[in-house]
Amino acid sequence: MRTIHTFFILLFLQAAMAQSDQELAAKTVEKNTIKSHISFLSDDLLEGREAGTRGNKIAASYIANQLLSFGALPVPGTDSYYQEFNLSYTIPPGFLKLDLDGNAFPLNLALELPAIETSGKAAFLGYGTEEDFKGKDLSGQVVVVWAGYEGKQDARTVITAGRDKIAIAKAMGATGLIELTQFDDAMWSRLKNYLGARTEVKDESAPEESNTFHIWSNIKDKDPGFSADRPIAYSLSSDGQAHTTQKTQNVVGIIEGTDPTLKDEYVIYSAHYDHVGIGRPNAEGDSIYNGARDNNIGVAAVLSMAENLGQYPTKRSALFILFTAEEKGLLGSSYYVEHPVVPLEQISYCFNTDGGGYNDTTLATIIGLERTTAQPLIEKGAAAFGLKATGDPAPEQGLFDRSDNVSFAQKGIPAPTYSTGFNSFDDEILKYYHQADDEAETLDYDYLLKFYRGYVYSGRLIANTPDKLFWKAGDKYEKAGKELYGID
Ligand SMILES: [Zn+2]
């Protein structure tokens, strides 16, 4: 009798031990739990969780306390789950008046501008190439140039070229740079919104105020007739930009792995938890952008993973990161990769999750699916719960480089983004994407249950595989990966 009893206990223990990753994934991911995370984080009381606001901090507190309850450890060397940093907000000047050769140039954008009242003679340096600058005495001078480069005046070129030009101008002692842009009205107003009132991570080492100014003046197709042969008479007056600073935080937790060797490697499970805050009201007068899809769905995926690993850790260790300020330009993840709490070369994989919504509940859409060697593991994870893992349906949108995964990819870490199923940017997506209507009660939780189980199972497969995870050969980030991990 006793022998039989022991036999059954052994059998039972063996069965428990042999629970597959798939069974373990299904075991902890429950519909009500998912719904409670998303409903709380999408509540109007959190006011759209814009980075730096009270609602954003409440969301961070919720996430940190969930991580604590799952048994995750805080940031190494601290007793806190927060990685705090400052955001610097630039407020455009109230007025900016620019005259060149006696003519008013009324369309201006201040990139760097203290309060100022100045006039004199400026040097015109064509497109402001290195060649154009070479050999000039610009000490105390104001410089006027065409924006961008000859034949290349798209916004991206103008922005990056402008950074080089102001750096050269400053290094040569110039006091100001005026770039003449030629954007159409739509692009000009977009750029004014995007660059005029901007948010950046505050660089604590940067000098507080610079006296150099850098402005764009948009002249569309007018030719002002400037030439390098003669100086331009200029006058400029403005009350200057204002700057404010606000604290915000990434939320970070760790669950150690079980394998004596592989535990030194980490898999990151990440999602941004900020959204765009309060904005233009919809037809019903609702002005709170709840961001249930973008990106509380992602946050709940990471919390589901943490709950699962709290009970059933994997061989590799887990690093959970919930980013702030994604909506301000990936600022939380950019800050994180410059201030990692675990050395980046110990990160085997970053399994990010983010999305703007879904229109196909038979799919899990993984931006970058085909780009890393984890592809079969992710496909297997999704398929086990009835979903087909598909790649990016709209590569022309450049989604891979528009979410937090790219901060890690640029450092060489294989990093796709796991998203809810979509096959195109149709009305079903646009109805909710960055809209006040993106509310928790509009979600299909039966679908999300499969989606999360697929994510957790895929994560477990990735974190338990004995194989090295890497970029597929020829990928844009393969070289960065080789450098990071010291592979030749
Ligand atoms: Zn997002």
Residues whose N, C-alpha, C, O or C-beta is under 5 A from the ligand:
A	BS01	ZN	D294 N295 D354 G355
